[in-house]
């Protein structure tokens, strides 16, 4: 078994952070905390998730020369 690459570990960390922020914002919204705070937290989480998805898609289409 090989250890995960540093880039994969970074992506996993960002994915966990995005999920926590998105779910945290949803929790705040459901408990009627100030609306702008809940939407801000959800927006940051969704933004990180979208950026992470774009990064993974870019790497999937990139050739071996670009990955070095």
C-alpha positions as CSV (number, residue, x, y, z in Angstrom):
1,X,0.0,0.0,0.0
2,X,1.3,3.4,-0.9
3,X,0.7,6.5,1.2
4,X,-1.6,9.1,-0.3
5,X,0.2,11.9,-2.2
6,X,0.4,15.3,-0.6
7,X,-1.9,16.8,-3.2
8,X,-4.5,14.1,-2.5
9,X,-4.3,14.7,1.2
10,X,-4.7,18.5,0.6
11,X,-7.8,17.8,-1.5
12,X,-9.2,15.6,1.2
13,X,-8.7,18.3,3.8
14,X,-10.4,20.9,1.6
15,X,-13.3,18.5,0.9
16,X,-13.8,17.9,4.6
17,X,-13.7,21.7,5.3
18,X,-16.2,22.3,2.5
19,X,-18.6,19.7,3.8
20,X,-18.3,21.0,7.4
21,X,-19.0,24.6,6.3
22,X,-21.9,23.6,4.0
23,X,-23.6,21.5,6.6
24,X,-22.8,24.0,9.3
25,X,-24.5,26.7,7.3
26,X,-27.5,24.5,6.7
27,X,-27.7,23.8,10.5
28,X,-27.6,27.5,11.2
29,X,-30.3,28.2,8.7
30,X,-32.6,25.5,10.0
31,X,-32.2,26.8,13.6
32,X,-33.1,30.3,12.4
33,X,-29.8,32.0,13.2
34,X,-29.2,35.2,11.4
35,X,-29.8,34.5,7.7
36,X,-26.8,36.3,6.3
37,X,-24.4,34.3,8.6
38,X,-26.0,31.0,7.5
39,X,-25.9,31.9,3.8
40,X,-22.3,33.2,4.1
41,X,-21.1,29.9,5.7
42,X,-23.0,27.8,3.1
43,X,-21.6,30.0,0.3
44,X,-18.0,29.6,1.4
45,X,-18.5,25.8,1.7
46,X,-20.1,25.6,-1.7
47,X,-17.4,27.7,-3.2
48,X,-14.7,25.6,-1.9
49,X,-16.5,22.5,-3.1
50,X,-16.9,23.9,-6.6
51,X,-13.3,24.9,-6.8
52,X,-12.2,21.4,-5.6
53,X,-14.4,19.8,-8.2
54,X,-12.9,22.0,-10.9
55,X,-9.4,21.1,-9.8
56,X,-10.2,17.3,-9.9
57,X,-11.8,17.7,-13.4
58,X,-8.8,19.7,-14.6
59,X,-6.4,17.0,-13.4
60,X,-8.5,14.3,-14.9
61,X,-8.2,15.9,-18.4
62,X,-4.6,17.0,-18.0
63,X,-1.9,15.0,-19.7
64,X,1.1,13.5,-17.9
65,X,3.3,16.4,-18.9
66,X,1.1,18.9,-17.0
67,X,1.0,16.8,-13.8
68,X,4.8,17.0,-13.2
